[in-house]
Amino acid sequence: MLRVLTPLAVCLPLSLGTPASAQVIVPPVMDQVVLDLTAEDWVGTGTARVEIVADAAAAGSAETGSDSRRDDLLKAVSALVPDAEWRITRFDRSTDQAGLERRRAAVEARLPESALGGLADKARQASRPGLQLRIGAIEFTPTLAETEAVRARLRAEIYGKAAAELKSLEQSFPGRSFRMGNIDFAEAPIPVYARKTREAGPAMAMAAPMADGMPEESPMNVSEKLVIRARVVLSAVAPRE
């Protein structure tokens, strides 16, 4: 059976017609008022990040696993402030030339300022042969939740300032229908002097109290200034001439 195939080109119209010229849409000309707004506040905290360093040494034993050793160190540190939520952030283990297994753990918790008094003495009293506890660092820095709460409040303050400027602009130019076209936020870096950290080495942590009976110096509870800047663009369609 002879089958004749018609070329596809023959089936198509010879001329599809010239497409209509696309209309060029010209965006409207906008009048803009650009504002630079700033809001600032202090971020305070009622707790400090406290790091306790625990050094332990014992004869290596296959019967005692590393998990139980970590638990023992965590239990010893937790006894300093039982109500705190202590977490092991670093755990190192090695064996010295005498065959003793040495372990070092860094344990952190957020503690209220009232719990810092006498903490070095508690660590010294809890130390014993084979286990030494010392303060690694005490740093008063706001938590993420505390910082975000202030940041949200500052953004709301800037929104209020922008709304007030928009209302004033509409009163000055009635009938123009200005609106908020854009808001760009920028956060100023926190000054380095706003933080106070004590890095307590073994000599500082294990030192005896002062002879005159004065308590040891504790880090000061400080606040950090949070500054948020925003560039606000108020825009309206320019009137036709």
C-alpha positions in Angstrom: 0.0 0.0 0.0 1.4 3.3 -1.1 1.2 5.9 1.7 1.8 9.6 0.8 3.1 11.7 3.7 2.3 15.4 3.5 5.1 17.6 4.7 4.3 19.5 7.8 5.3 22.7 6.2 2.5 22.3 3.6 0.0 21.9 6.4 0.9 25.1 8.0 -0.4 28.3 6.7 2.0 30.1 4.5 1.5 33.2 6.5 0.7 33.4 10.1 0.2 37.1 9.9 2.2 39.8 11.5 1.8 39.9 15.3 0.4 43.1 16.7 3.0 45.4 18.1 3.4 44.9 21.9 2.3 47.9 23.8 5.0 49.5 25.9 3.8 50.1 29.4 5.5 53.1 30.8 5.6 53.0 34.7 4.2 56.1 36.4 6.5 58.7 37.6 6.6 58.7 41.4 7.3 61.5 43.8 9.4 60.2 46.7 10.2 61.4 50.2 13.2 59.5 51.8 13.5 59.4 55.6 16.3 58.1 57.8 14.8 57.0 61.1 16.6 55.7 64.2 15.5 53.9 67.3 17.6 52.7 70.2 17.2 50.9 73.5 19.2 49.0 76.0 19.2 45.2 76.1 19.6 44.0 79.6 19.9 40.5 81.0 19.4 39.0 84.4 21.6 36.0 83.9 25.2 35.3 82.9 26.8 32.6 80.8 29.0 30.7 83.2 31.5 28.1 82.1 33.0 25.6 84.6 36.1 23.7 83.5 36.4 20.2 85.1 39.8 18.4 84.9 39.9 14.7 86.0 42.5 12.0 86.1 42.1 8.3 86.8 43.5 5.0 85.9 42.1 3.8 82.6 39.5 1.0 82.9 37.7 -0.8 80.2 34.8 -1.4 82.5 34.0 2.3 82.7 32.7 3.8 79.5 33.2 7.4 78.3 29.4 8.1 78.8 29.7 7.4 82.6 32.8 9.5 82.9 31.0 12.4 81.3 28.0 11.9 83.6 30.4 11.9 86.6 31.9 15.3 85.6 28.4 16.7 84.8 27.2 15.5 88.2 30.1 17.1 90.0 29.6 20.5 88.3 25.8 20.4 88.7 26.2 20.1 92.5 27.6 23.7 92.5 24.3 25.2 91.5 21.7 22.3 91.5 18.8 24.4 90.0 20.7 25.4 86.9 20.5 23.6 83.6 24.1 22.6 82.9 25.3 21.4 79.5 28.6 19.9 78.4 29.9 21.9 75.5 33.3 20.3 75.2 34.8 17.0 76.3 38.4 16.0 75.7 40.1 12.7 76.7 43.8 11.7 76.6 46.2 9.3 78.2 49.5 10.5 79.7 52.8 8.7 79.9 52.0 7.2 83.3 48.9 5.5 81.9 46.4 7.8 83.6 43.4 8.8 81.6 42.9 12.6 81.7 39.6 14.2 80.9 38.6 17.8 80.5 35.1 19.0 80.2 33.6 22.5 79.7 30.2 22.8 81.2 28.0 25.9 80.7 24.8 27.2 82.2 22.9 30.5 82.5 23.0 31.7 86.1 21.4 34.7 87.9 23.7 37.2 89.4 22.7 36.1 92.8 24.2 32.7 92.2 27.6 34.0 91.2 28.7 35.0 94.7 31.0 32.4 96.2 31.0 30.2 93.1 34.8 30.0 93.0 34.8 28.9 96.6 32.2 26.2 95.9 34.3 25.0 93.0 37.4 24.9 95.2 35.6 23.0 97.9 34.2 20.5 95.5 37.6 19.7 94.1 39.5 16.7 95.3 42.5 14.6 94.3 41.8 13.4 90.7 39.1 16.1 90.1 39.6 19.9 89.9 36.9 22.4 89.2 37.4 26.0 88.2 35.6 28.9 86.6 36.4 29.2 82.9 34.5 32.3 82.1 31.6 34.5 83.3 30.0 36.6 80.6 27.0 38.8 80.9 25.5 38.8 77.4 21.8 38.9 76.6 20.2 35.8 75.4 18.8 35.6 71.8 15.2 35.9 73.2 16.0 39.0 75.2 17.7 40.6 72.1 14.9 39.7 69.7 12.3 41.2 72.1 14.0 44.6 72.1 14.6 44.4 68.4 10.9 43.8 67.7 10.0 46.7 69.9 12.4 49.0 68.1 11.0 48.0 64.7 7.5 48.8 66.0 8.8 52.2 67.1 10.2 52.9 63.7 6.9 51.8 62.1 5.1 54.3 64.3 7.5 57.1 63.4 7.0 56.3 59.7 3.3 56.3 60.0 3.4 59.7 61.8 5.6 61.1 59.0 3.1 59.7 56.4 0.2 61.4 58.2 2.1 64.7 58.3 2.9 64.4 54.7 -0.7 63.8 53.7 -1.7 66.9 55.7 0.9 69.0 54.0 0.0 67.7 50.5 -3.7 66.9 50.5 -5.0 64.7 47.8 -1.6 63.2 46.9 -2.2 59.8 48.5 1.3 59.1 49.7 2.1 55.6 50.8 5.0 53.6 52.3 7.0 52.4 49.3 9.9 50.8 51.0 11.5 50.3 54.4 15.1 49.0 54.7 16.4 48.2 58.2 20.1 48.2 59.3 21.4 47.4 62.7 24.4 49.2 64.2 27.1 46.9 65.6 27.1 46.5 69.4 30.0 48.4 71.0 32.7 46.1 72.3 33.0 47.9 75.6 29.4 47.0 76.5 30.5 43.5 77.4 32.5 42.4 80.4 34.0 38.9 80.5 36.2 37.3 83.0 38.5 34.6 81.8 39.5 32.8 85.0 42.7 30.8 84.7 43.6 28.1 87.2 45.6 30.6 89.4 42.7 33.0 89.6 40.0 30.4 90.2 42.0 28.4 92.8 43.5 31.4 94.6 42.7 31.8 98.3 40.4 34.6 99.5 42.0 38.0 100.1 43.5 38.5 103.5 41.3 41.5 104.3 38.2 39.4 103.9 36.9 41.3 100.9 34.9 39.2 98.5 36.4 38.4 95.1 35.5 40.6 92.2 32.6 39.4 90.1 31.7 40.5 86.6 29.4 43.5 86.5 25.9 43.1 85.1 25.9 45.4 82.1 23.4 46.2 79.3 24.1 46.4 75.6 22.8 49.3 73.5 20.8 48.2 70.4 20.5 50.7 67.6 18.3 50.1 64.6 18.3 52.5 61.6 15.8 52.4 58.8 15.5 54.2 55.4 11.9 54.8 54.7 10.6 55.8 51.2 7.2 57.5 51.0 5.9 57.7 47.5 3.0 59.0 45.5 2.2 59.1 41.8 3.4 62.4 40.3 0.6 64.6 38.9 0.3 64.9 35.2 1.4 68.2 33.7 
